């Protein structure tokens, strides 16, 4: 029996079902049709990790996860579930929360630089083909070789213009830079900007340490990304989360197997990550998921259908909560069969049949045991969350933002010298060098002299000219 103080009670069947912290970085899957209880399961998991001091990052795609910050209430359905499961030591409580938002409206702004995003993920975001992606990689290389920072979209645009105008110069060292590819990339940048993606690029960039905070009582911070608006641009949403996961993989040190993870990363609407993904991107996703556990990070995919996850990734997800699936179409039936085959068989019931019969808040649950072996699948009821179910009020959100550990750190955009400013300065210097020199010995007119002469020329009568000459004589001491 696991240590109750260090394990996360997720559900109850004939007995309690615990997620072991030491196995939490072996990743997981929460799947099920719409309305079957995935969001509540996600909240229960997040609260459990926070209680044992593990930080959490999750995207709030429906706008209702922010309630985890507030103490729950004994509503009839929750009270009935507490009694049904015999949860004698259950208590309502909120979790420490940091709110984030790419658009800076419902949380602290989240930014990265163009350089940190890199050409592979940026090419995916822009929907580039292989040739166009190659040109983008060349542009990054030229900037890097010259020591020019690519921080925001105007930096990249300036570099694209520079590379396109000097394409023959770069051909020998870097390869062909076609005008068509430059144009395609520029159009992609315009599309991303129209979707609000330009707000994602710039400084100050997100410091990953700010995601790994604990509060004064040792509870892990629950980082909630407002994603209801971001989800309207699904490619931006998926690329952002993959970038963040990749950054964690690249920058966190190796820690091996730990008693509990440093961070648990929930990837909601996971099908958006894999839809139409090219082979290089799929290989990167597989690599990150496979290796990031040694950095102390657990990744949990949330999706409607297990078939949304490629087999090479699905096979690495050891902890599973499967809510009800529908079997109305041949694809649905295939998903049911596929999901059933991934569980360790329980002789008490037929998994393939039960998946279609599960009620709301009921699931098939299988967690890894202390040896890393999948447990026998159990039909179980998910425990109720301790926090509020549903969104918080604007006043509550404002209070959380004001009292946040990162309040004020990301609000003001910093625009330091980078590729745009450098290339603009070079262009201005080139124009100045090309301008014709002034005749020797002739001094430029002052503004007052030039204005006076213009007035004199505009005077329409002999009397007017005489009066103006008198005034000018007084001002300039007789100079003409």
HUBELRA-V10197 format. One record per residue. RES is the residue in one small letter. PSI is psi in degrees with one decimal (none if undefined). BURIAL is b if it has 16 or more other C-alpha atoms within 10 Angstrom, else e. Layout:
res->RES psi->PSI burial->BURIAL
res->RES psi->PSI burial->BURIAL
This chain:
res->x psi->127.4 burial->e
res->x psi->156.9 burial->e
res->x psi->118.1 burial->e
res->x psi->-26.7 burial->e
res->x psi->-22.7 burial->e
res->x psi->-1.4 burial->b
res->x psi->159.6 burial->b
res->x psi->114.0 burial->b
res->x psi->115.3 burial->b
res->x psi->-39.4 burial->b
res->x psi->168.4 burial->b
res->x psi->135.0 burial->b
res->x psi->-121.2 burial->b
res->x psi->-25.0 burial->e
res->x psi->176.8 burial->e
res->x psi->147.8 burial->e
res->x psi->115.4 burial->b
res->x psi->142.0 burial->b
res->x psi->119.1 burial->b
res->x psi->127.3 burial->b
res->x psi->-36.3 burial->b
res->x psi->-16.5 burial->b
res->x psi->0.6 burial->b
res->x psi->-25.7 burial->b
res->x psi->9.5 burial->b
res->x psi->9.6 burial->b
res->x psi->173.3 burial->b
res->x psi->175.6 burial->b
res->x psi->133.0 burial->b
res->x psi->114.8 burial->b
res->x psi->160.4 burial->b
res->x psi->157.9 burial->b
res->x psi->165.3 burial->b
res->x psi->134.6 burial->e
res->x psi->12.2 burial->e
res->x psi->-6.8 burial->b
res->x psi->15.9 burial->b
res->x psi->-40.4 burial->b
res->x psi->-41.1 burial->b
res->x psi->-41.0 burial->b
res->x psi->-42.8 burial->b
res->x psi->-42.5 burial->b
res->x psi->-41.2 burial->b
res->x psi->-43.0 burial->b
res->x psi->-45.6 burial->b
res->x psi->-43.4 burial->b
res->x psi->-41.0 burial->b
res->x psi->-43.9 burial->b
res->x psi->-42.6 burial->b
res->x psi->-40.7 burial->b
res->x psi->-31.1 burial->b
res->x psi->13.1 burial->b
res->x psi->16.9 burial->b
res->x psi->128.5 burial->b
res->x psi->152.6 burial->b
res->x psi->142.8 burial->b
res->x psi->128.5 burial->b
res->x psi->149.0 burial->b
res->x psi->134.0 burial->b
res->x psi->89.7 burial->b
res->x psi->-21.7 burial->b
res->x psi->-5.4 burial->e
res->x psi->16.8 burial->b
res->x psi->4.8 burial->b
res->x psi->-13.8 burial->b
res->x psi->-18.2 burial->b
res->x psi->-15.9 burial->b
res->x psi->-19.0 burial->b
res->x psi->-14.0 burial->b
res->x psi->152.5 burial->b
res->x psi->131.4 burial->b
res->x psi->171.3 burial->b
res->x psi->147.2 burial->e
res->x psi->69.1 burial->e
res->x psi->157.4 burial->e
res->x psi->-47.0 burial->e
res->x psi->-38.6 burial->e
res->x psi->-42.8 burial->b
res->x psi->-42.0 burial->e
res->x psi->-40.5 burial->e
res->x psi->-37.3 burial->b
res->x psi->-44.3 burial->b
res->x psi->-42.4 burial->e
res->x psi->-39.8 burial->e
res->x psi->-4.7 burial->b
res->x psi->41.3 burial->e
res->x psi->83.0 burial->e
res->x psi->-26.3 burial->e
res->x psi->20.5 burial->e
res->x psi->138.3 burial->e
res->x psi->146.5 burial->e
res->x psi->139.5 burial->e
res->x psi->153.9 burial->b
res->x psi->167.9 burial->b
res->x psi->152.0 burial->b
res->x psi->133.3 burial->b
res->x psi->140.4 burial->b
res->x psi->127.6 burial->b
res->x psi->133.9 burial->b
res->x psi->156.1 burial->b
res->x psi->123.0 burial->b
res->x psi->-34.9 burial->b
res->x psi->-3.3 burial->b
res->x psi->21.3 burial->b
res->x psi->-44.8 burial->e
res->x psi->6.0 burial->b
res->x psi->-178.2 burial->b
res->x psi->139.1 burial->b
res->x psi->142.3 burial->b
res->x psi->122.4 burial->b
res->x psi->156.5 burial->b
res->x psi->172.6 burial->b
res->x psi->160.6 burial->b
res->x psi->-41.5 burial->b
res->x psi->-41.8 burial->b
res->x psi->-33.5 burial->e
res->x psi->-42.8 burial->b
res->x psi->158.8 burial->e
res->x psi->-31.4 burial->b
res->x psi->-53.1 burial->b
res->x psi->-36.5 burial->b
res->x psi->-38.9 burial->b
res->x psi->-37.5 burial->b
res->x psi->-43.7 burial->b
res->x psi->-38.1 burial->b
res->x psi->-7.9 burial->b
res->x psi->37.4 burial->b
res->x psi->149.8 burial->b
res->x psi->-178.0 burial->e
res->x psi->-42.8 burial->e
res->x psi->-46.1 burial->e
res->x psi->-38.2 burial->b
res->x psi->-34.9 burial->b
res->x psi->-39.7 burial->b
res->x psi->-40.4 burial->b
res->x psi->-40.9 burial->b
res->x psi->-37.2 burial->b
res->x psi->-43.1 burial->b
res->x psi->-42.6 burial->b
res->x psi->-41.2 burial->b
res->x psi->-41.6 burial->e
res->x psi->-44.7 burial->b
res->x psi->-41.8 burial->b
res->x psi->-42.5 burial->e
res->x psi->-27.8 burial->e
res->x psi->-3.2 burial->e
res->x psi->27.7 burial->e
res->x psi->123.2 burial->b
res->x psi->138.3 burial->b
res->x psi->100.4 burial->b
res->x psi->-42.2 burial->b
res->x psi->-176.4 burial->b
res->x psi->-33.0 burial->b
res->x psi->-29.7 burial->b
res->x psi->-45.2 burial->b
res->x psi->-39.7 burial->b
res->x psi->-44.1 burial->b
res->x psi->-40.6 burial->b
res->x psi->-38.4 burial->b
res->x psi->-43.4 burial->b
res->x psi->-44.7 burial->b
res->x psi->-44.6 burial->e
res->x psi->-39.0 burial->b
res->x psi->-41.4 burial->b
res->x psi->-24.7 burial->e
res->x psi->26.3 burial->e
res->x psi->-43.9 burial->b
res->x psi->-33.6 burial->e
res->x psi->-35.4 burial->e
res->x psi->-9.5 burial->b
res->x psi->-42.8 burial->e
res->x psi->-43.9 burial->e
res->x psi->-29.4 burial->e
res->x psi->-23.8 burial->e
res->x psi->178.2 burial->e
res->x psi->134.4 burial->e
res->x psi->100.6 burial->b
res->x psi->146.3 burial->b
res->x psi->-33.5 burial->b
res->x psi->-42.0 burial->e
res->x psi->-41.2 burial->b
res->x psi->-43.1 burial->b
res->x psi->-41.0 burial->e
res->x psi->-40.2 burial->b
res->x psi->-42.1 burial->b
res->x psi->-39.1 burial->b
res->x psi->-38.5 burial->e
res->x psi->-41.0 burial->b
res->x psi->-38.9 burial->b
res->x psi->-41.9 burial->b
res->x psi->-44.1 burial->e
res->x psi->-39.1 burial->b
res->x psi->-39.5 burial->e
res->x psi->-26.2 burial->e
res->x psi->0.5 burial->e
res->x psi->6.3 burial->b
res->x psi->-17.9 burial->b
res->x psi->-24.6 burial->b
res->x psi->-17.7 burial->b
res->x psi->-21.4 burial->b
res->x psi->128.8 burial->b
res->x psi->-169.1 burial->b
res->x psi->153.8 burial->b
res->x psi->134.6 burial->b
res->x psi->157.1 burial->b
res->x psi->130.4 burial->b
res->x psi->117.2 burial->e
res->x psi->-27.0 burial->e
res->x psi->-25.1 burial->e
res->x psi->-14.3 burial->e
res->x psi->-10.6 burial->b
res->x psi->32.2 burial->b
res->x psi->158.6 burial->b
res->x psi->157.3 burial->b
res->x psi->-175.4 burial->e
res->x psi->-21.2 burial->e
res->x psi->4.5 burial->e
res->x psi->6.5 burial->e
res->x psi->140.4 burial->b
res->x psi->144.2 burial->b
res->x psi->134.9 burial->b
res->x psi->107.3 burial->b
res->x psi->119.3 burial->b
res->x psi->119.2 burial->b
res->x psi->119.3 burial->b
res->x psi->112.4 burial->b
res->x psi->6.4 burial->b
res->x psi->-40.8 burial->b
res->x psi->-37.7 burial->b
res->x psi->-32.0 burial->b
res->x psi->-15.7 burial->b
res->x psi->-17.8 burial->e
res->x psi->77.7 burial->e
res->x psi->-32.3 burial->b
res->x psi->-37.7 burial->b
res->x psi->-42.3 burial->b
res->x psi->-51.6 burial->b
res->x psi->-40.9 burial->b
res->x psi->-38.4 burial->b
res->x psi->-48.5 burial->b
res->x psi->-38.4 burial->b
res->x psi->-38.6 burial->b
res->x psi->-46.1 burial->b
res->x psi->-42.5 burial->b
res->x psi->-40.2 burial->b
res->x psi->-38.7 burial->b
res->x psi->-41.2 burial->e
res->x psi->-42.2 burial->b
res->x psi->-41.7 burial->b
res->x psi->-30.1 burial->e
res->x psi->-22.5 burial->e
res->x psi->144.4 burial->b
res->x psi->158.7 burial->e
res->x psi->131.2 burial->e
res->x psi->-8.3 burial->e
res->x psi->-154.8 burial->e
res->x psi->128.5 burial->e
res->x psi->165.7 burial->b
res->x psi->-28.3 burial->e
res->x psi->156.5 burial->b
res->x psi->162.7 burial->b
res->x psi->-38.4 burial->b
res->x psi->141.9 burial->b
res->x psi->128.7 burial->b
res->x psi->115.6 burial->b
res->x psi->124.8 burial->b
res->x psi->90.0 burial->b
res->x psi->156.3 burial->b
res->x psi->49.6 burial->b
res->x psi->-23.0 burial->b
res->x psi->-26.6 burial->b
res->x psi->-26.3 burial->b
res->x psi->-35.4 burial->b
res->x psi->-10.7 burial->e
res->x psi->123.9 burial->e
res->x psi->24.2 burial->e
res->x psi->133.1 burial->e
res->x psi->163.4 burial->e
res->x psi->-45.5 burial->e
res->x psi->-37.1 burial->e
res->x psi->-43.4 burial->b
res->x psi->-39.0 burial->b
res->x psi->-38.2 burial->e
res->x psi->-42.7 burial->e
res->x psi->-46.1 burial->b
res->x psi->-43.6 burial->b
res->x psi->-45.8 burial->e
res->x psi->-47.1 burial->b
res->x psi->-39.0 burial->b
res->x psi->-36.2 burial->b
res->x psi->-18.3 burial->e
res->x psi->-18.8 burial->b
res->x psi->-29.3 burial->b
res->x psi->-8.7 burial->b
res->x psi->5.4 burial->b
res->x psi->26.6 burial->b
res->x psi->128.3 burial->b
res->x psi->137.9 burial->b
res->x psi->127.0 burial->b
res->x psi->120.0 burial->b
res->x psi->134.8 burial->b
res->x psi->123.1 burial->b
res->x psi->165.0 burial->b
res->x psi->-38.3 burial->b
res->x psi->126.9 burial->b
res->x psi->-24.2 burial->b
res->x psi->-13.1 burial->b
res->x psi->-20.4 burial->b
res->x psi->125.9 burial->b
res->x psi->147.0 burial->e
res->x psi->-37.9 burial->e
res->x psi->-27.1 burial->e
res->x psi->-41.2 burial->e
res->x psi->-36.0 burial->b
res->x psi->-14.1 burial->e
res->x psi->1.2 burial->b
res->x psi->97.1 burial->b
res->x psi->-28.7 burial->b
res->x psi->123.4 burial->b
res->x psi->137.1 burial->b
res->x psi->113.1 burial->b
res->x psi->109.2 burial->b
res->x psi->-178.3 burial->b
res->x psi->143.6 burial->b
res->x psi->150.0 burial->b
res->x psi->150.4 burial->b
res->x psi->54.7 burial->e
res->x psi->-29.5 burial->e
res->x psi->164.1 burial->e
res->x psi->-37.0 burial->e
res->x psi->-40.1 burial->e
res->x psi->-43.1 burial->e
res->x psi->-36.3 burial->b
res->x psi->-38.9 burial->e
res->x psi->-40.9 burial->b
res->x psi->-46.7 burial->b
res->x psi->-41.8 burial->b
res->x psi->-44.1 burial->e
res->x psi->-40.5 burial->b
res->x psi->-36.6 burial->b
res->x psi->-16.0 burial->e
res->x psi->-8.9 burial->b
res->x psi->151.9 burial->b
res->x psi->121.2 burial->e
res->x psi->139.2 burial->e
res->x psi->120.7 burial->e
res->x psi->-11.1 burial->e
res->x psi->-22.8 burial->e
res->x psi->164.8 burial->e
res->x psi->112.7 burial->e
res->x psi->-45.1 burial->b
res->x psi->-33.3 burial->b
res->x psi->-41.7 burial->e
res->x psi->-33.5 burial->b
res->x psi->-35.8 burial->b
res->x psi->-7.4 burial->b
res->x psi->-7.5 burial->e
res->x psi->139.4 burial->b
res->x psi->176.7 burial->e
res->x psi->130.4 burial->e
res->x psi->4.0 burial->b
res->x psi->147.8 burial->b
res->x psi->161.9 burial->b
res->x psi->125.8 burial->b
res->x psi->133.3 burial->b
res->x psi->116.5 burial->b
res->x psi->158.2 burial->b
res->x psi->142.3 burial->b
res->x psi->177.2 burial->b
res->x psi->-20.9 burial->e
res->x psi->0.0 burial->e
res->x psi->14.3 burial->e
res->x psi->133.8 burial->e
res->x psi->134.6 burial->b
res->x psi->161.0 burial->b
res->x psi->135.1 burial->b
res->x psi->139.2 burial->b
res->x psi->141.8 burial->b
res->x psi->121.0 burial->b
res->x psi->164.1 burial->b
res->x psi->133.3 burial->b
res->x psi->136.9 burial->b
res->x psi->149.6 burial->b
res->x psi->150.9 burial->b
res->x psi->155.2 burial->b
res->x psi->-21.5 burial->b
res->x psi->177.3 burial->b
res->x psi->138.0 burial->b
res->x psi->119.9 burial->b
res->x psi->169.6 burial->b
res->x psi->162.1 burial->b
res->x psi->169.8 burial->b
res->x psi->161.7 burial->e
res->x psi->-37.5 burial->e
res->x psi->-40.6 burial->e
res->x psi->-39.2 burial->e
res->x psi->-43.0 burial->b
res->x psi->-38.4 burial->e
res->x psi->-43.9 burial->e
res->x psi->-42.4 burial->b
res->x psi->-40.0 burial->b
res->x psi->-36.3 burial->e
res->x psi->6.0 burial->e
res->x psi->151.3 burial->e
res->x psi->-21.4 burial->e
res->x psi->17.0 burial->e
res->x psi->127.1 burial->e
res->x psi->-9.4 burial->e
res->x psi->-28.8 burial->e
res->x psi->1.3 burial->b
res->x psi->-39.4 burial->e
res->x psi->124.3 burial->e
res->x psi->135.6 burial->e
res->x psi->127.6 burial->e
res->x psi->84.4 burial->e
res->x psi->173.1 burial->e
res->x psi->129.4 burial->e
res->x psi->-161.0 burial->b
res->x psi->-41.7 burial->b
res->x psi->-51.2 burial->b
res->x psi->-39.1 burial->b
res->x psi->-47.6 burial->e
res->x psi->-34.3 burial->b
res->x psi->-41.7 burial->e
res->x psi->-40.1 burial->e
res->x psi->-41.7 burial->e
res->x psi->-41.9 burial->e
res->x psi->-38.5 burial->e
res->x psi->-38.2 burial->e
res->x psi->-40.3 burial->e
res->x psi->-39.9 burial->e
res->x psi->-39.3 burial->e
res->x psi->-28.6 burial->e
res->x psi->-10.9 burial->e
res->x psi->142.3 burial->e
res->x psi->144.7 burial->e
res->x psi->155.6 burial->e
res->x psi->150.0 burial->e
res->x psi->141.5 burial->e
res->x psi->146.0 burial->e
res->x psi->-5.6 burial->e
res->x psi->122.3 burial->e
res->x psi->142.3 burial->e
res->x psi->147.8 burial->e
res->x psi->148.7 burial->e
res->x psi->166.5 burial->e
res->x psi->-38.0 burial->e
res->x psi->-39.7 burial->e
res->x psi->-43.2 burial->b
res->x psi->-40.0 burial->e
res->x psi->-42.0 burial->e
res->x psi->-42.2 burial->b
res->x psi->-35.3 burial->e
res->x psi->-40.8 burial->e
res->x psi->-41.0 burial->e
res->x psi->-41.9 burial->b
res->x psi->-30.5 burial->e
res->x psi->-14.3 burial->e
res->x psi->132.9 burial->e
res->x psi->-6.9 burial->e
res->x psi->161.0 burial->e
res->x psi->-38.2 burial->e
res->x psi->-43.3 burial->e
res->x psi->-41.8 burial->e
res->x psi->-37.4 burial->b
res->x psi->-42.9 burial->e
res->x psi->-45.2 burial->e
res->x psi->-38.8 burial->b
res->x psi->-37.2 burial->b
res->x psi->-41.7 burial->e
res->x psi->-45.3 burial->e
res->x psi->-36.6 burial->b
res->x psi->-39.0 burial->e
res->x psi->-42.3 burial->e
res->x psi->-46.7 burial->e
res->x psi->6.5 burial->e
res->x psi->38.6 burial->e
res->x psi->-1.6 burial->e
res->x psi->145.7 burial->e
res->x psi->none burial->e
